[in-house]
């Protein structure tokens, strides 16, 4: 039942990212995206022993192209 509640909570979330009025265009020819020590945990409001950790300190790079 907890999983069903989480899904229903996700469905209620606004998935749209608001557009800004005058965006600044990025002039990027080459880029690297890097994530360092990324963590993700469900139920962060619960006591630590009841939380579900999904990602724990994962790091990776996405090179250009």
C-alpha positions as CSV (number, residue, x, y, z in Angstrom):
1,X,0.0,0.0,0.0
2,X,2.9,2.4,0.7
3,X,4.0,2.1,-3.0
4,X,0.5,2.8,-4.2
5,X,0.5,6.0,-2.0
6,X,3.8,7.1,-3.5
7,X,2.6,6.6,-7.0
8,X,-0.6,8.6,-6.3
9,X,1.6,11.3,-4.7
10,X,3.7,11.4,-7.9
11,X,0.6,11.6,-10.1
12,X,-0.5,14.7,-8.2
13,X,2.8,16.5,-8.8
14,X,3.0,19.2,-11.5
15,X,5.4,17.7,-14.1
16,X,5.7,20.8,-16.2
17,X,8.8,23.0,-15.8
18,X,7.7,26.7,-16.0
19,X,9.1,28.6,-19.0
20,X,10.9,31.8,-18.2
21,X,10.0,34.9,-20.2
22,X,13.4,35.8,-21.7
23,X,15.7,32.8,-21.5
24,X,19.4,33.2,-22.1
25,X,20.6,31.0,-24.9
26,X,23.6,28.9,-24.0
27,X,26.5,29.0,-26.5
28,X,27.9,25.5,-25.8
29,X,30.0,23.7,-28.4
30,X,31.4,21.1,-26.2
31,X,30.2,20.1,-22.7
32,X,30.6,17.5,-20.0
33,X,28.0,16.8,-17.4
34,X,29.3,15.3,-14.2
35,X,27.4,14.0,-11.2
36,X,29.4,13.4,-8.0
37,X,28.2,11.5,-5.0
38,X,24.6,11.6,-6.0
39,X,22.2,10.1,-3.4
40,X,18.4,9.5,-3.6
41,X,16.2,8.3,-0.8
42,X,12.5,7.8,-0.7
43,X,10.5,8.9,2.3
44,X,13.1,11.4,3.6
45,X,10.5,12.6,6.2
46,X,10.5,9.2,7.8
47,X,12.9,8.1,10.5
48,X,16.3,7.0,9.1
49,X,15.7,3.3,9.6
50,X,12.5,3.4,7.6
51,X,13.9,5.3,4.6
52,X,14.6,3.5,1.3
53,X,17.9,4.5,-0.3
54,X,17.9,4.0,-4.0
55,X,21.2,5.7,-5.0
56,X,24.1,5.9,-2.7
57,X,27.1,8.1,-3.7
58,X,27.0,7.3,-7.4
59,X,29.3,9.4,-9.6
60,X,29.5,9.5,-13.4
61,X,30.4,11.8,-16.4
62,X,28.5,12.3,-19.6
63,X,31.0,13.5,-22.2
64,X,30.1,15.7,-25.2
65,X,28.5,13.9,-28.2
